[in-house]
Amino acid sequence: MDDYITVLLHDLEDRAQDFLPGDYHGAIRREAAAAEALTASLTGEQRALFLAFEESRNASAAAYQEALARQAFLLAREIYR
């Protein structure tokens, strides 16, 4: 069973569309368009390298964000005790 912080983090992720600022959505669309344009201009080998980089970067960013959110929950718990 997941600990309560993991459960809360998953709930936040499920409800993210309710509280993400409007500029987030525009930025995501621009990011997707830029990535699509970039990958269209790459050779097969370059595309594979870029996709490997992107996958690694996404994994490290997700780990960072989860750790930061977990620490924020722990800090809030300490403050409100």
C-alpha positions as CSV (number, residue, x, y, z in Angstrom):
1,M,0.0,0.0,0.0
2,D,1.2,3.5,-0.8
3,D,2.0,5.9,1.9
4,Y,-0.4,8.8,2.4
5,I,1.8,11.3,0.7
6,T,2.0,9.2,-2.5
7,V,-1.8,8.9,-2.4
8,L,-2.2,12.7,-2.1
9,L,0.3,13.3,-4.9
10,H,-1.6,11.0,-7.2
11,D,-4.8,12.8,-6.3
12,L,-3.2,16.1,-7.1
13,E,-2.0,14.7,-10.5
14,D,-5.5,13.5,-11.2
15,R,-6.9,17.0,-10.5
16,A,-4.1,19.0,-12.1
17,Q,-6.3,20.4,-14.9
18,D,-8.4,22.1,-12.2
19,F,-5.6,24.3,-10.9
20,L,-2.9,24.6,-13.5
21,P,-2.6,28.2,-14.7
22,G,-3.8,29.1,-18.2
23,D,-0.3,29.9,-19.4
24,Y,0.8,26.3,-18.7
25,H,-1.5,25.0,-21.5
26,G,-0.1,27.5,-24.0
27,A,3.5,26.6,-23.0
28,I,2.7,22.9,-23.4
29,R,1.3,23.4,-26.9
30,R,4.3,25.5,-27.9
31,E,6.7,22.8,-26.5
32,A,4.9,20.1,-28.4
33,A,4.9,22.0,-31.7
34,A,8.6,22.8,-31.3
35,A,9.5,19.1,-30.5
36,E,7.4,18.0,-33.5
37,A,9.2,20.5,-35.8
38,L,12.6,19.5,-34.5
39,T,12.0,15.7,-34.8
40,A,10.7,16.2,-38.3
41,S,14.0,17.8,-39.3
42,L,16.2,15.0,-37.8
43,T,17.7,11.9,-39.4
44,G,16.6,8.6,-38.0
45,E,19.7,8.3,-35.9
46,Q,19.4,11.8,-34.6
47,R,15.7,11.3,-33.8
48,A,16.5,8.1,-31.8
49,L,19.1,10.1,-29.8
50,F,16.7,13.0,-29.2
51,L,14.0,10.6,-28.1
52,A,16.4,8.9,-25.7
53,F,17.4,12.3,-24.3
54,E,13.8,13.4,-24.0
55,E,12.9,10.2,-22.1
56,S,15.8,10.6,-19.7
57,R,15.0,14.3,-19.2
58,N,11.4,13.6,-18.5
59,A,12.3,10.9,-16.0
60,S,14.7,13.2,-14.1
61,A,12.2,16.0,-14.1
62,A,9.4,13.8,-12.8
63,A,11.7,12.5,-10.0
64,Y,12.6,16.0,-9.1
65,Q,9.0,17.2,-9.0
66,E,7.8,14.3,-7.0
67,A,10.6,14.7,-4.4
68,L,9.9,18.5,-4.2
69,A,6.2,17.9,-3.7
70,R,6.8,15.2,-1.1
71,Q,9.0,17.6,0.9
72,A,6.4,20.4,0.6
73,F,3.8,18.0,2.1
74,L,6.2,17.1,4.9
75,L,7.0,20.8,5.6
76,A,3.2,21.6,5.7
77,R,2.6,18.8,8.1
78,E,5.4,20.1,10.4
79,I,4.0,23.7,10.2
80,Y,0.5,22.7,11.0
81,R,1.2,20.3,13.9
